[in-house]
């Protein structure tokens, strides 16, 4: 039987990323808060939060340290990794974490004051008007 190990998460960072060097490559550990909202049997709105540890390597780790901060919204694609080790007290420990393949920044850019603003859309992202679309043989791109 085939197997798959793929994780897709959208959430907010609970702390500023810290980048360190590990064997000649940059690594950053992110802590992500992922919220879930649902109605319980009584019809009440319930919100739960799942905290997930994410490890990012290489240039992506450097970019996370440079551009992200506590509260930044991100999308993480990666795979689950189960780590086991023995603690100083001899007890066996384990942790499930996400090894990131890609971290996409979802928030706006910070300005000089640290405030977050909207990122300007690239010029090619604008859709043509209805009149312009009628003059083209193909439909406008679905942006």
ZAZAMI-55082 format. One record per residue (C-alpha): residue number from 0; residue in one letter; x, y, z. Coordinates in steps of 0.05 Angstrom, whole numbers. Each point is the difference from the previous one (the first is absolute). Layout:
<sites>
marfi:sefi:px:py:pz
NUM:a:X:Y:Z
...
</sites>
This chain:
<sites>
marfi:sefi:px:py:pz
0:x:0:0:0
1:x:25:70:-17
2:x:11:52:54
3:x:5:75:2
4:x:29:50:50
5:x:-24:70:-18
6:x:-21:57:46
7:x:-32:66:-19
8:x:-11:50:57
9:x:-21:73:3
10:x:10:36:66
11:x:36:55:38
12:x:69:0:32
13:x:-1:0:76
14:x:70:30:5
15:x:53:34:-42
16:x:41:-51:-40
17:x:72:-11:22
18:x:49:-23:-53
19:x:62:-40:18
20:x:55:-36:-38
21:x:-1:-76:0
22:x:56:-33:-38
23:x:10:55:-51
24:x:-75:9:-13
25:x:-49:48:31
26:x:-57:-29:41
27:x:-59:33:33
28:x:-52:-30:47
29:x:-69:33:-7
30:x:-58:-10:48
31:x:-66:5:-36
32:x:-69:10:30
33:x:-56:-30:-44
34:x:-71:18:21
35:x:-61:-43:-12
36:x:-72:25:9
37:x:-61:-44:3
38:x:-68:-6:33
39:x:-9:-51:54
40:x:-63:-42:11
41:x:-32:56:40
42:x:9:47:-59
43:x:53:42:35
44:x:60:27:-39
45:x:64:-33:24
46:x:71:20:-18
47:x:60:-44:12
48:x:73:12:-14
49:x:52:-51:-21
50:x:73:19:10
51:x:48:-31:-51
52:x:76:1:-2
53:x:29:12:-69
54:x:72:-7:-22
55:x:24:41:-60
56:x:68:-9:-34
57:x:46:39:-46
58:x:-18:65:-34
59:x:-73:-6:22
60:x:24:0:73
61:x:40:64:-13
62:x:-61:32:-33
63:x:-45:-20:58
64:x:48:33:49
65:x:5:63:-43
66:x:-74:11:-18
67:x:-44:-35:52
68:x:-18:20:71
69:x:-46:-22:55
70:x:-72:-1:-27
71:x:21:-6:-74
72:x:-49:-42:-40
73:x:34:-55:-40
74:x:-17:-61:-43
75:x:45:-60:12
76:x:7:-60:-46
77:x:42:-58:26
78:x:2:-69:30
79:x:-8:-29:69
80:x:62:-24:37
81:x:-1:-39:65
82:x:61:11:44
83:x:19:-45:59
84:x:56:11:50
85:x:20:-15:72
86:x:-3:58:49
87:x:53:18:51
88:x:-42:-36:52
89:x:1:-64:-41
90:x:-73:6:-20
91:x:-19:-12:-73
92:x:-27:61:-35
93:x:-33:11:-67
94:x:-26:56:-42
95:x:-40:6:-65
96:x:21:59:-42
97:x:-7:26:-72
98:x:61:3:-45
99:x:-18:58:-47
100:x:10:-7:-75
101:x:-29:70:-11
102:x:-21:59:43
103:x:-43:52:-34
104:x:-8:68:34
105:x:-73:21:0
106:x:3:68:34
107:x:19:68:-27
108:x:69:32:4
109:x:26:38:60
110:x:18:73:-10
111:x:55:38:36
112:x:-43:8:62
113:x:-14:-74:5
114:x:-73:7:-20
115:x:-27:-51:-49
116:x:-31:27:-64
117:x:-29:-31:-62
118:x:47:-26:-52
119:x:-10:33:-67
120:x:-26:-48:-53
121:x:46:-9:-60
122:x:-24:35:-63
123:x:-15:-65:-37
124:x:-49:-21:54
125:x:-55:49:-20
126:x:-58:-27:-40
127:x:-22:33:-64
128:x:-67:35:0
129:x:-60:-34:-33
130:x:9:43:-62
131:x:74:-19:-6
132:x:-17:-74:11
133:x:-49:2:-59
134:x:56:22:-47
135:x:42:-61:17
136:x:-10:-70:-29
137:x:13:-34:67
138:x:-29:11:69
139:x:37:42:51
140:x:46:-37:49
141:x:-37:-23:63
142:x:37:43:51
</sites>
